[in-house]
């Protein structure tokens, strides 16, 4: 639990101006002894008892790379992480951190593209992609008994429940 700045100032004032012991101030006003000491040290060193605040989170990639990934995800609704990694390496050959974990982290936290949102986009785009694929096969198609469609979207080597795929 954080203490309001007003209470911090009161405790530091009692210690600094009225020369009350830190242990007594901490006991009476309910803060820990270590907190009162830290706030007093902040007053002496910085002139304020306010904390530094939260650290601003930054992206692992430049804004140009993040923009490219966002455009790629928009233009390719059904993409694999490996395809995105290949596109990143082709477009930005000096980019070092293109692991699966980094790409997933960037999609989720930097671009705010959750798995749920990406799955929804892929589901909506799937009929259009199937139609494009079907049109590509039309010159070779002679009848329905000729085609066999396999669904390998759930195939993952990391899946411990499936023994075959």
Secondary structure, DSSP 8 states (H G I E B T S, - for coil): ----HHHHHHHHHHHHTS---HHHHHHHH---HHHHHHHHHHHHHHS------------SS-HHHHHHHHHHHHH-SS--HHHHHHHHHHH-TT-----HHHHHHIIIIIS---HHHHHHHHHHHHHHHHHHHHHHHGGG---GGG------TT--TT-SS-S--
